[in-house]
Amino acid sequence: MRDQILNLPKLAKDKHNENKKFFKRLKMKPPRNLDYMMQELHDAEFNKTSCLECANCCKTTGPLFTDKDIERIAKFLKLKPFQFIEHYLRVDEDKDYVLQSVPCSFLGADNYCSIYDVRPKACREFPHTDRKKFHQISNLTLKNVAICPAALNIVEAMKKAIK
């Protein structure tokens, strides 16, 4: 898994133009059963891929935190929302709350998340490969294949399935 994670940025870069063209075609004419197909591909990949072996998303990127995320996590940590923000978050250039730094403060050495049950929505949904109307998030998917080996595998399987 470690080698795969190390090679992921280069592999994603090598496939970027091919994937970009594929997603452009997909956006123009998505198959009728795309959501169903994506759910199957997503489920199949995550039946054989363990996020606990990787956690690259938690090590290299930070999620956006919604107001609901902040309230839920602050309550779990027995903090006031402003204390949680002050201690863990910053406002980025898009005016969104994001982590002050990566890797994520809540990621343990064993790749377990200490706030897993109350984690942000963005974390719960990552890598978004089972999202409805998948063809509408191609830009996000292009970024995620450079972070998540499972996302890359799902996109490759999708390209074979859709030809």
Order of alpha helices (4+ residues) and beta strands (2+ residues): alpha-alpha-alpha-alpha-beta-alpha-alpha-beta-beta-alpha-alpha-alpha
